[in-house]
Amino acid sequence: MKDFVADLFFHFFIMMMIPLVNIILSRYRIGAKTNTVFLLTIIFSLILSMAFPVRVSDGMAFDLKFVPIFISFFYIGPLAGGIAIGALIGINIFGEFNRLVGLTINYLVVIPLFGFVYQCYLRGDIKKKLFIGISFYMLITCTRTIAFIQSGHVHDFFYLFSFSIVSFLTLAIIIYLIEMNKLQLTMLEQLQNADKLNAVSQLAASVAHEIRNPMTTIRGFLQIMKDENNLTSKQGMFISVSLDELDRTQKIIGDFLSLARPTTPLCESIQLSDTLIDVAEFMQPYAVMSKVKLQTNIENNLFMNGNTNECKQLFINLLKNGIEAMPSGGNLELHAYRKKDHAIIHIKDNGIGIDSIQLKQLGQPYYSTKTKGTGLGLMISFDIIKRMNGEYKIESKENEGTTFKIMFPL
């Protein structure tokens, strides 16, 4: 009995390496190597579990090899799950032939079942994930019970029952710890972004107006000087550059003020189709000047709730970003259509694209992929989408282009 309890605790602590390493890797991110290190940890725990199985009775021994397989498949990906299963079969290739055949058959059945619930698991909350994990382990327990009865070890059923309870708890605790860690990281990121937004808003409210007034005076004097007839070409160029930089600074101040402005409640019905057409016509000269062909395909009679001015500001920002992503010219597509009770808007360019690391940081204050950008434009755009109960998704590949997908309830 003591040996049995000791084996149970040993297996439990072996499996606890998995969430511990996951937490460490997520807090001290090491880039592309994170999943590799996590998978190696999972395979190590798999090997330890199989090397030191829990002896339930004479001739009967079980282990927790299913737990690492499950975690690798659903928390790293199907490929990692396949590698873990390959490692499992490879470890047993020099063992008993019947055991090897049984393992192969079992996991040929398990893999399609994993694939069937994979997307559901990823989208589910923690309760659904626990339910899916326990349901799979229930099937494993049933097969173990059948094998136990067939071997004539019914009198040792208490040991099998105790092992099954520990197995359920182990898988549930691992899923819970990994999910709680993900939730904490998400909340921490949101809190950091909220702190940044609050700092930007306070700065905007206290400084922006004071800066704008003297800048307006300076711009006025520079404009008067530009009209002088006795200026040299170099002096004229200096004044033009100064005016351009003042205009850019005015735009940045305007972005600050937009962040500090109180949010507008959703109080009017927007003719989304007409708004998109107006924005496309407004941006057409800028597109032509940038050698960009702006193509539209907008379905009629799309209505939604929101603020018309904010809606226009949103799509002007996104179209402008798309145009500026193609410094050598290209094609910019604007599509809008109805899908059930939602309006779907696609803005697609074939510009320089964004890599996966930059993609995760878009919308943060002071982060921009442009050399002269502040990151506030996208930050304001994301905030507008959120206020109008919308959702967005960005897909991008370097040197191929970016697609911005937005969904609003009609």
Secondary structure, DSSP 8 states (H G I E B T S, - for coil): -HHHHHHHHHHHHHHTHHHHHHHHHHHS--TTHHHHHHHHHHHHHHHHHHHS-EEEETTEEE--THHHHHHHHHHT-HHHHHHHHHHHHHHTTTS-HHHHHHHHHHHHHHHHHHHHHHHHHHHS-HHHHHHHHHHHHHHHHHHHHHHHHHTT-GGGHHHHHHHHHHHHHHHHHHHHHHHHHHHHHHHHHHHHHHHHHHHHHHHIIIIIHHHHHHHHHHHHHHHHHHT-TT--HHHHHHHHHHHHHHHHHHHHHHHHHHHHS------EEEEHHHHHHHHHHHHHHHHHHTTEEEEEEE-S--EEEE-HHHHHHHHHHHHHHHHHT-TT-EEEEEEEEEETTEEEEEEEE-SS---HHHHHHTTSTT--SSTT--SHHHHHHHHHHHHTT-EEEEEEETTTEEEEEEEEE-
